[in-house]
Amino acid sequence: MSTQAIITCIVFVVTMILLIWQPIHPILIGALVPSVLASFKIIEAKSAYMEFANTTVVFFLGLCVVGEAFFKTGLADYIGGKIIGLIGGTEKGLIVGTGLVAGGLSAFLNDTGSTACLMPIVSSMSEKAKVNKSKLLMALAYFASLGGTITLIGTTPHIVANGILADMKLREFTFFEYAKIGVPLLIAGIIYMIFIGTKLLPVKEIDLGEVKEPVYNKGKMITIALIFLGVVLCMATKVIPMHVAGVFGAILAVLTGCIDIKDAIKSFSATTIFLVGGIFPLSKALISTGAAEYFVNKLSPVLSGMPPVVVIGGIALLMLLATQFLLNSSATVLILPVSILICQASGINPLAGAMAVSICASGVFTTPFGTGPNLLVWEAGGYTMKDYIKCGFPLLIVFWLVTTALCSVFYL
């Protein structure tokens, strides 16, 4: 392992400790990481803070404004009331409703976009039903990630995986082929959050400022609804890039008077921006320095010669460990070719390993920065790193076992 790779690993470990222990604010951690990496010339100084303006941040800022406009016009309160009327105002009922809506939406739209779109509605539902918001937003993030496993377009790693399969002259997965594993995973996730997950989440007293009864403005409610549908349509059809659609939505929300510019700026989450901007360069550095590849290559030989189910379980576990800390697309590029080679060497259908890797790219539950949905709810739910680990680790085990079992059933 190179010196730069060793330094990157040290920075990574220290960052994890600081995020869990939190002796300093996460904003300072996010600001510090790129500076340290640039000081050791692991990343270029001129691009150290480039990730503060990446597409995830831009899209997040745009949807923050649209989401706040949902509250200001009364639309979130109206929709939340209607949903509660259909599914009831109990915590379990809201979790089931959130799971079905978030999972279904994320199956066909980007999971990060689905989370951003649903956050204001879920928040309003929690307030109206007097269910603590911290119990629902974590579930929303998890359900969005689980829903993304259902179709080819539900998450970027699926598309990346098909590209790698094509390059290696193997059969590509069909559009709904993921559903036979993704749908059971979503159901398992909903059951877990109902009976176990919410009990592991603390009740957070989130400062919402001066809470006022929303004043319904039908004209502006219709306007922001149309803006929102326009953003969703752009995301679904990919007429324009997702982050550009988010910016257009935010600008239109301000220009049409659905939200004023001061409230739009207040809706931005500085913590999320700094975490994305600071952690993404660290994730990329683990790839570029060869640190991640080093550990993958050291672990891969252990799986050779094992029983088929054990091999698939090992591949799934390896991917789950990697994707908790690396960008899921980067982790897919790193792990998938290795998994295919391991399967071929063991005389196993390589599609079993490929499916396990592709599905497990969405199994990010124990860290806030491994995936977009987790990042979006970090500050809004008042969560700490410990909350993600405490609630997400058991779900990670469930996800691993279900994925291993189903990949073995369908592909071995």
C-alpha positions as CSV (number, residue, x, y, z in Angstrom):
1,M,0.0,0.0,0.0
2,S,1.4,3.4,-0.9
3,T,2.1,6.2,1.5
4,Q,-0.8,8.2,0.2
5,A,-3.2,5.3,0.6
6,I,-2.0,4.8,4.2
7,I,-2.6,8.5,5.0
8,T,-6.0,8.3,3.4
9,C,-6.9,5.4,5.5
10,I,-5.8,7.3,8.6
11,V,-7.9,10.3,7.6
12,F,-10.8,8.0,7.0
13,V,-10.6,6.4,10.5
14,V,-10.1,9.7,12.3
15,T,-13.1,11.1,10.4
16,M,-15.3,8.2,11.4
17,I,-14.3,8.6,15.1
18,L,-15.0,12.4,15.0
19,L,-18.4,11.9,13.4
20,I,-19.4,9.2,16.0
21,W,-17.9,11.0,19.0
22,Q,-18.7,14.5,17.7
23,P,-16.3,16.6,19.8
24,I,-16.6,19.2,17.1
25,H,-19.5,20.2,14.8
26,P,-19.9,18.1,11.6
27,I,-19.6,21.3,9.6
28,L,-16.0,21.7,10.8
29,I,-15.3,18.0,10.0
30,G,-16.6,18.5,6.5
31,A,-14.5,21.6,6.0
32,L,-11.4,20.0,7.4
33,V,-11.2,16.8,5.4
34,P,-10.5,18.3,1.9
35,S,-7.8,20.6,3.5
36,V,-6.0,17.7,5.0
37,L,-6.2,15.6,1.8
38,A,-4.9,18.6,-0.2
39,S,-2.1,19.3,2.3
40,F,-0.7,15.7,1.7
41,K,-1.3,16.2,-2.0
42,I,-3.7,13.2,-2.1
43,I,-6.1,15.5,-4.0
44,E,-5.3,18.6,-6.0
45,A,-5.6,21.8,-3.9
46,K,-7.5,23.6,-6.7
47,S,-10.2,21.0,-6.7
48,A,-10.3,20.3,-3.0
49,Y,-13.6,22.0,-2.5
50,M,-15.1,21.2,-5.8
51,E,-17.6,18.7,-4.3
52,F,-19.3,21.6,-2.5
53,A,-20.9,22.4,-5.8
54,N,-21.5,18.8,-7.1
55,T,-24.8,17.8,-8.6
56,T,-26.0,16.2,-5.3
57,V,-25.6,19.5,-3.4
58,V,-27.2,21.6,-6.2
59,F,-30.2,19.2,-6.4
60,F,-30.5,19.2,-2.6
61,L,-30.5,23.0,-2.4
62,G,-33.2,23.2,-5.1
63,L,-35.5,20.7,-3.5
64,C,-35.0,22.3,-0.1
65,V,-36.6,25.4,-1.5
66,V,-39.4,23.5,-3.2
67,G,-40.0,21.5,0.0
68,E,-40.2,24.7,2.1
69,A,-42.7,26.1,-0.4
70,F,-44.8,23.1,0.3
71,F,-45.0,24.2,3.9
72,K,-45.5,27.9,3.2
73,T,-48.4,27.4,0.9
74,G,-50.1,24.8,3.1
75,L,-49.8,22.0,0.5
76,A,-47.7,19.7,2.7
77,D,-50.2,20.0,5.5
78,Y,-53.1,19.4,3.1
79,I,-51.5,16.3,1.6
80,G,-50.4,15.0,5.0
81,G,-53.9,15.3,6.3
82,K,-55.4,13.4,3.4
83,I,-52.8,10.6,3.8
84,I,-53.5,10.3,7.5
85,G,-57.2,10.1,6.7
86,L,-56.5,7.1,4.5
87,I,-54.0,5.2,6.6
88,G,-54.7,6.4,10.1
89,G,-52.6,8.6,12.4
90,T,-50.7,5.9,14.3
91,E,-46.9,5.5,14.1
92,K,-47.2,2.1,12.4
93,G,-49.7,3.3,9.9
94,L,-47.5,6.2,8.9
95,I,-44.5,4.0,8.5
96,V,-46.4,1.6,6.2
97,G,-47.7,4.5,4.2
98,T,-44.3,6.1,4.0
99,G,-42.8,2.8,2.9
100,L,-45.2,2.1,0.1
101,V,-45.1,5.7,-1.3
102,A,-41.3,6.2,-0.9
103,G,-40.5,2.7,-2.1
104,G,-42.9,2.9,-5.1
105,L,-41.6,6.3,-6.1
106,S,-38.0,5.4,-5.8
107,A,-38.4,2.4,-8.0
108,F,-38.9,4.7,-11.0
109,L,-37.2,7.9,-9.8
110,N,-33.8,8.7,-8.3
111,D,-33.9,7.6,-4.6
112,T,-32.4,11.0,-3.5
113,G,-34.9,12.9,-5.5
114,S,-37.8,10.8,-4.0
115,T,-36.6,11.5,-0.5
116,A,-36.3,15.2,-1.1
117,C,-39.8,15.3,-2.6
118,L,-41.4,13.4,0.2
119,M,-39.6,15.0,3.2
120,P,-42.0,18.0,3.6
121,I,-45.1,15.7,3.3
122,V,-43.7,13.2,5.8
123,S,-42.8,16.0,8.2
124,S,-46.3,17.4,8.0
125,M,-47.8,14.0,8.5
126,S,-45.7,13.6,11.7
127,E,-46.8,16.9,13.1
128,K,-50.5,16.4,12.4
129,A,-50.5,12.9,13.8
130,K,-48.3,14.0,16.8
131,V,-45.7,11.3,15.9
132,N,-42.1,12.4,16.5
133,K,-40.5,13.4,13.2
134,S,-37.3,11.6,14.1
135,K,-39.2,8.3,14.0
136,L,-40.3,8.8,10.4
137,L,-37.5,10.6,8.5
138,M,-35.0,7.8,9.0
139,A,-37.6,5.3,7.8
140,L,-38.2,7.5,4.7
141,A,-34.5,7.5,3.8
142,Y,-34.3,3.7,4.2
143,F,-37.4,3.0,2.2
144,A,-36.2,5.3,-0.6
145,S,-33.0,3.3,-0.8
146,L,-34.8,0.0,-0.6
147,G,-37.3,1.1,-3.3
148,G,-34.4,1.9,-5.6
149,T,-33.5,-1.8,-5.7
150,I,-36.7,-2.7,-7.5
151,T,-36.0,-1.6,-11.1
152,L,-33.1,-1.0,-13.5
153,I,-33.5,2.8,-13.2
154,G,-34.2,2.9,-9.4
155,T,-30.5,3.6,-8.6
156,T,-27.4,4.5,-10.6
157,P,-25.4,1.3,-9.6
158,H,-27.9,-0.9,-11.4
159,I,-27.1,0.9,-14.7
160,V,-23.4,0.8,-13.9
161,A,-23.6,-2.9,-13.2
162,N,-25.3,-3.5,-16.6
163,G,-22.5,-1.6,-18.3
164,I,-19.9,-3.8,-16.7
165,L,-21.8,-7.0,-17.5
166,A,-21.9,-5.9,-21.2
167,D,-18.2,-5.1,-21.2
168,M,-17.5,-8.6,-19.8
169,K,-19.7,-10.2,-22.5
170,L,-22.3,-11.4,-20.0
171,R,-26.1,-11.1,-20.0
172,E,-27.4,-7.8,-18.8
173,F,-30.3,-7.7,-16.2
174,T,-33.7,-6.7,-17.5
175,F,-35.7,-3.8,-16.3
176,F,-37.9,-5.6,-13.7
177,E,-35.4,-8.5,-13.0
178,Y,-34.4,-6.7,-9.8
179,A,-37.9,-6.7,-8.5
180,K,-37.8,-10.3,-7.3
181,I,-35.2,-9.3,-4.8
182,G,-36.0,-5.6,-4.4
183,V,-39.7,-6.1,-3.5
184,P,-39.0,-8.6,-0.7
185,L,-36.3,-6.3,0.6
186,L,-38.7,-3.4,0.8
187,I,-41.3,-5.5,2.6
188,A,-38.7,-6.7,5.1
189,G,-37.5,-3.1,5.6
190,I,-41.1,-1.9,6.4
191,I,-41.6,-4.8,8.8
192,Y,-38.3,-4.1,10.5
193,M,-39.0,-0.4,11.0
194,I,-42.5,-1.1,12.4
195,F,-41.4,-3.6,15.0
196,I,-37.7,-2.9,15.7
197,G,-36.3,0.2,13.9
198,T,-38.4,2.9,15.4
199,K,-37.8,1.6,18.9
200,L,-34.0,2.0,18.3
201,L,-34.4,5.7,17.3
202,P,-34.4,8.3,20.0
203,V,-37.2,10.9,20.4
204,K,-35.6,14.1,19.2
205,E,-36.9,17.5,20.2
206,I,-36.3,19.2,16.9
207,D,-36.4,23.0,17.0
208,L,-39.0,24.0,14.4
209,G,-38.9,27.6,15.3
210,E,-42.3,29.4,15.8
211,V,-44.9,26.8,14.7
212,K,-47.9,28.4,13.0
213,E,-51.0,26.9,11.6
214,P,-50.5,26.9,7.8
215,V,-52.6,29.3,5.9
216,Y,-54.0,27.6,2.8
217,N,-53.5,29.5,-0.4
218,K,-55.2,27.5,-3.1
219,G,-53.7,29.4,-6.0
220,K,-50.1,29.0,-4.6
221,M,-50.8,25.4,-3.6
222,I,-51.7,24.5,-7.2
223,T,-48.7,26.5,-8.5
224,I,-46.2,24.7,-6.3
225,A,-47.8,21.4,-7.0
226,L,-47.4,22.0,-10.8
227,I,-43.8,23.0,-10.2
228,F,-43.2,19.9,-8.2
229,L,-44.8,17.7,-10.8
230,G,-42.7,19.4,-13.4
231,V,-39.5,18.5,-11.5
232,V,-40.6,14.9,-11.1
233,L,-41.5,14.6,-14.8
234,C,-38.0,15.9,-15.7
235,M,-36.4,13.4,-13.3
236,A,-38.5,10.6,-14.8
237,T,-37.9,11.4,-18.5
238,K,-34.4,12.8,-18.0
239,V,-35.2,15.6,-20.4
240,I,-32.9,17.8,-18.4
241,P,-30.4,16.7,-15.7
242,M,-32.0,16.1,-12.2
243,H,-30.0,18.9,-10.5
244,V,-30.9,21.4,-13.2
245,A,-34.6,20.5,-12.8
246,G,-34.2,21.1,-9.0
247,V,-32.8,24.6,-9.6
248,F,-35.5,25.5,-12.1
249,G,-38.1,24.3,-9.5
250,A,-36.5,26.5,-6.8
251,I,-36.4,29.6,-9.0
252,L,-40.0,29.2,-10.2
253,A,-41.1,28.7,-6.6
254,V,-39.6,32.1,-5.7
255,L,-40.7,33.9,-8.9
256,T,-44.3,32.8,-8.5
257,G,-44.4,34.0,-4.9
258,C,-44.8,30.5,-3.4
259,I,-41.9,31.3,-1.1
260,D,-39.9,34.5,-0.6
261,I,-36.1,34.7,-1.2
262,K,-35.3,35.0,2.5
263,D,-37.2,31.9,3.5
264,A,-35.7,30.1,0.5
265,I,-32.2,30.8,1.7
266,K,-33.1,29.8,5.3
267,S,-34.2,26.4,4.0
268,F,-30.7,25.4,3.1
269,S,-28.9,22.9,5.4
270,A,-25.3,23.9,5.9
271,T,-24.5,20.7,7.7
272,T,-25.6,18.5,4.8
273,I,-23.7,20.7,2.3
274,F,-20.4,20.5,4.3
275,L,-20.8,16.7,4.8
276,V,-21.2,16.1,1.1
277,G,-18.5,18.5,0.2
278,G,-16.1,17.1,2.7
279,I,-16.8,13.3,2.7
280,F,-17.1,12.8,-1.1
281,P,-13.5,13.8,-1.7
282,L,-12.5,11.3,1.0
283,S,-14.5,8.5,-0.7
284,K,-12.9,9.3,-4.0
285,A,-9.4,9.4,-2.4
286,L,-9.9,5.8,-1.1
287,I,-10.5,4.7,-4.7
288,S,-7.8,6.9,-6.4
289,T,-5.0,6.0,-4.0
290,G,-5.7,2.3,-4.3
291,A,-6.6,1.9,-0.6
292,A,-10.0,0.4,-1.3
293,E,-8.7,-1.9,-4.0
294,Y,-5.9,-3.1,-1.6
295,F,-8.4,-4.3,1.0
296,V,-10.7,-5.9,-1.7
297,N,-7.8,-7.9,-3.1
298,K,-6.8,-9.0,0.3
299,L,-10.3,-10.3,1.2
300,S,-11.2,-11.8,-2.2
301,P,-9.0,-15.0,-2.0
302,V,-10.7,-15.9,1.3
303,L,-13.9,-16.6,-0.7
304,S,-12.3,-18.9,-3.2
305,G,-13.3,-22.6,-2.8
306,M,-16.1,-21.9,-0.4
307,P,-19.6,-23.4,-0.9
308,P,-21.7,-21.3,-3.4
309,V,-24.1,-19.8,-0.8
310,V,-21.1,-18.8,1.3
311,V,-19.4,-17.2,-1.7
312,I,-22.5,-15.1,-2.6
313,G,-22.9,-14.2,1.1
314,G,-19.3,-13.1,1.2
315,I,-19.6,-11.0,-1.9
316,A,-22.7,-9.4,-0.6
317,L,-21.1,-8.6,2.7
318,L,-17.9,-7.2,1.0
319,M,-20.1,-4.9,-1.0
320,L,-22.2,-3.8,2.0
321,L,-19.0,-2.9,3.9
322,A,-17.6,-1.0,1.0
323,T,-20.7,1.0,0.2
324,Q,-21.2,2.2,3.7
325,F,-18.3,4.5,3.1
326,L,-17.7,4.8,-0.6
327,L,-20.0,6.4,-3.2
328,N,-22.2,3.5,-4.3
329,S,-21.4,3.8,-8.0
330,S,-17.7,3.8,-7.2
331,A,-18.1,0.8,-4.9
332,T,-19.9,-1.0,-7.7
333,V,-17.1,-0.3,-10.2
334,L,-14.6,-1.6,-7.7
335,I,-16.4,-4.7,-6.4
336,L,-18.4,-6.0,-9.4
337,P,-15.6,-7.2,-11.7
338,V,-13.9,-8.9,-8.7
339,S,-17.1,-10.6,-7.8
340,I,-17.6,-11.9,-11.3
341,L,-14.1,-13.3,-11.4
342,I,-14.6,-15.0,-8.0
343,C,-17.8,-16.6,-9.2
344,Q,-16.2,-17.9,-12.4
345,A,-13.3,-19.3,-10.5
346,S,-15.7,-21.1,-8.1
347,G,-17.8,-22.4,-10.9
348,I,-20.8,-20.3,-9.9
349,N,-23.2,-18.4,-12.2
350,P,-21.5,-14.9,-12.3
351,L,-24.9,-13.2,-12.5
352,A,-25.4,-14.3,-8.8
353,G,-22.4,-12.3,-7.7
354,A,-23.3,-9.4,-10.0
355,M,-26.9,-9.2,-8.7
356,A,-25.6,-9.4,-5.1
357,V,-23.2,-6.5,-5.7
358,S,-25.8,-4.4,-7.6
359,I,-28.5,-4.8,-5.0
360,C,-26.1,-4.3,-2.0
361,A,-25.0,-1.0,-3.5
362,S,-28.3,0.4,-2.0
363,G,-27.8,-1.2,1.4
364,V,-26.4,1.9,3.1
365,F,-28.0,2.2,6.5
366,T,-25.2,2.7,9.1
367,T,-23.7,6.0,7.9
368,P,-25.3,9.4,6.9
369,F,-23.0,10.0,4.0
370,G,-23.1,6.7,2.1
371,T,-26.1,7.6,0.1
372,G,-28.2,10.7,-0.7
373,P,-31.4,9.8,1.2
374,N,-29.4,9.4,4.5
375,L,-27.7,12.7,4.0
376,L,-30.9,14.6,3.3
377,V,-32.6,13.5,6.6
378,W,-29.4,13.9,8.8
379,E,-30.1,17.4,10.1
380,A,-33.9,17.5,9.5
381,G,-34.3,14.5,11.8
382,G,-31.8,15.7,14.4
383,Y,-29.8,12.5,14.0
384,T,-26.3,11.7,15.1
385,M,-23.9,9.1,13.6
386,K,-24.8,6.8,16.5
387,D,-28.4,6.9,15.5
388,Y,-27.6,5.5,12.1
389,I,-25.4,2.8,13.5
390,K,-27.9,1.8,16.2
391,C,-30.9,1.7,13.9
392,G,-29.2,0.7,10.6
393,F,-26.9,-2.1,11.7
394,P,-29.7,-4.7,12.4
395,L,-31.4,-3.7,9.1
396,L,-28.0,-4.2,7.4
397,I,-27.9,-7.8,8.7
398,V,-31.5,-8.4,7.5
399,F,-30.7,-6.9,4.1
400,W,-27.6,-9.1,3.8
401,L,-29.4,-12.3,4.7
402,V,-32.4,-11.7,2.5
403,T,-30.2,-10.7,-0.5
404,T,-27.9,-13.7,0.0
405,A,-30.8,-16.1,0.2
406,L,-32.7,-14.7,-2.8
407,C,-29.6,-14.4,-5.0
408,S,-28.9,-18.1,-4.2
409,V,-32.4,-19.2,-4.9
410,F,-32.7,-17.4,-8.3
411,Y,-29.2,-17.7,-9.7
412,L,-27.4,-20.7,-8.2
